[in-house]
Amino acid sequence: MFNKILIANRGEIACRVAATCKRLGIASVAVYSDADANAKHVSACDEAVHIGGSTAAESYLRVERIIEAARATGAQAVHPGYGFLSENEDFAHACEAAGIVFIGPPVEAIAAMGSKAAAKALMHSAAVPLVPGYHGDDQNPELLHREADAIGYPVLLKASAGGGGKGMRVVERSQDFVAALASCKREAASSFGNDRVLIEKYLTRPRHVEVQVFADRHGGAVYLFDRDCSVQRRHQKVLEEAPAPGLSAEIKREMGEAAVAAARAVNYVGAGTVEFIMTATGEFYFMEMNTRLQVEHPVTEMITGQDLVEWQLRVAAGESLPLTQEQLKIDGHAIEARIYAEHPARGFLPSTGTLKHLRMPEGVEFTIDAATGEGRKAPVRIDSGVREGDTITPFYDPMIAKLIVHGASREEALARMSRALHACEVVGPHTNVEFLQRIVESEPFATGDLDTGLIERHHEALFAPVKKPFKEALALACAALLTREGGTAHGASPWDALSHWRLNGGYTQTLGWRDVERESAFTVTFARDGGTQTAQTLEHDGVREAFTWSSGSGLHEYRATIGDARATGRVFIDGDTFHVFCLGHTLAFEWQNLLAHAADAEHGEGRLTAPMPGKVIAVLVEPGTVVEKGTPLIVMEAMKMEHTIGAPAAGTVSEVLYAVGDQVADGAQLLVLDMP
């Protein structure tokens, strides 16, 4: 076994690998960029080496700097994590040339599976079922268009060297093909340095089911069962679970054996994931093989009790697989939710900012039972690469945490996930926590009616307005405000109190608030009889109700009673904004300093501004261009994803404020459109 390894990655996967190293007594070395100088993964490792600037191209993608760091620290091996250089054959080859073990498959296997087209040819020879499509070398746009027409629409364009949902486009009609191909190629070239694409028949209502495989250098190969990753947005996974629900034992076995056959076809070594697309009638087709550990590997660890990172280390060190196929068993059900800093209501655009408040449900990081050596099946597990006070930047994936739950059954795991999501508290960037709650509690997900179009198909229900406990949250916000300003229920000093103490008299106080989510201003009136501490009322929406409150036992915790409603919740105060977490919901109120202010004007459709920080990669118009509503104007790139800004209405472009290659801030005006 190794004495020291370097982890060529960041975030939660770097922390995850470091945890296994620590348990096994292996020293770990972190690498970090300018933006990550104080990151969690740096402190999780025994040593750390600075490798460059904030962007991935300046740091985590610099092969020579990582090799230098490994040599300088005496690391015997490099763990690539996932993303970045994890499936880069040049990096694997550079490690080999430097005499450093690459904790992953052989270079030849990465090369074979790195090209989706070549991989499909190999799978065809290994009798692994394939989706009808075009995987050829000829990339002439006219030929590609003819092939798509011959396959029949809808078709799926995929970057041959791609992954993570980048460089993918669904084309519904022949007349849309040319534009979709150009966009796909741009994103593929930007993300992977290779604009080659392949075309596949786009299956309607397919499931995305994958199989975890492992192989060693001694001819051993096993599958650690299946996972369902069908719930996706923008071709990126949102929820994963293991085992995949609703599949017969026969299909599971056939899929597992096909995955092992795929691994053997390329003389695979280490951890890999074979991804299949499955029809409603149970036919499954090979999509691709990811030659690395997957983001969703924790659900497999939870149902098998195995530490997959330890398996990686042992196999890379030349050992045989720890278990045979017959020894592997499934115990219970696990679900993983990816908590991202993003804005679901704005097309899941990434959201940046400082994590001013971060509280996850009671859980543990991955641990191993010292007596049995099996993975501890904790009810709730948290894998995260950030801490409160850290900043989500535009340079990397905006993941905050992976929330994983385990239950004896899928029903138990679902209930546990729902409770865990309701316990998450994040203040700073927008998050998808409430959106995840809606999916987990929706009928299609609860009943296992899964396919990759679930979110789009149930978009109206998943994004419908939800009635929140407004009155209870308002009462808690008022309790927190009055406590902060000295008007506590426990009798603050009259000289410090906001409540303007009066001798032998009561008082009435008007509090101005703004509901941040609905951007609406309102006032409430707080009144108290000067002779008692308990005769308090709160008037809201023209209704005056009895009101009492007190501080809870924990930090930020309050209890309030308003009329016949009682609530216990937590209030995090950020300046004059009160973030209230109660009854499974999050509400935010901005205190207007005793004056009712008009709400900020809503951003209208005419705002031609950047929806997030990023880079301009295409300007499609020039001054004087006459456009119709919806005409594409500018294409931006943020976190390797393209976002097109369209015209909000018909008009004439009078000024373009940015050029291709310019970096723009969130909310920056991009151009001027004169509308009649």
Secondary structure, 3 states (H helix, E strand, C coil): CCCEEEECCCHHHHHHHHHHHHHHCCEEEEEEEHHHCCCHHHHHCCEEEEEECCCHHHCCCCHHHHHHHHHHHCCCEEECCCCCCCCCHHHHHHHHHCCCEECCCCHHHHHHHHCHHHHHHHHHHCCCCECCEECCCCCCHHHHHHHHHHHCCCEEEEECCCCCCCCEEEECCHHHHHHHHHHHHHHHHHHHCCCCEEEEECCCCCEEEEEEEEECCCCCEEEEEEEEEEEEECCEEEEEEECCCCCCHHHHHHHHHHHHHHHHHCCCCEEEEEEEEECCCCCEEEEEEECCCCCCHHHHHHHHCCCHHHHHHHHHCCCCCCCCHHHCCCCCEEEEEEEECEEHHHCCEECCEECCEEECCCCECCCECCCCCCECCCCEEEECCCCCCCEECCCCCCEEEEEEEEECCHHHHHHHHHHHHHCCEEECCCCCHHHHHHHHCCHHHHCCCCCCCHHHHCHHHHCCCCCCCHHHHHHHHHHHHHHHCCCCCCCCCCCCCCCCCCCCCCEEEEEEEEECCCCEEEEEEEEECCCCCCCEEEEECCEEEEEEEEECCCCCEEEEEECCEEEEEEEEEECCEEEEEECCEEEEEEECCCCCCCCCCCCCCCCCECCCCEEEEEECCCCCCEECCCCEEEEEEECCEEEEEECCCCEEEEEECCCCCCEECCCCECEEEECC
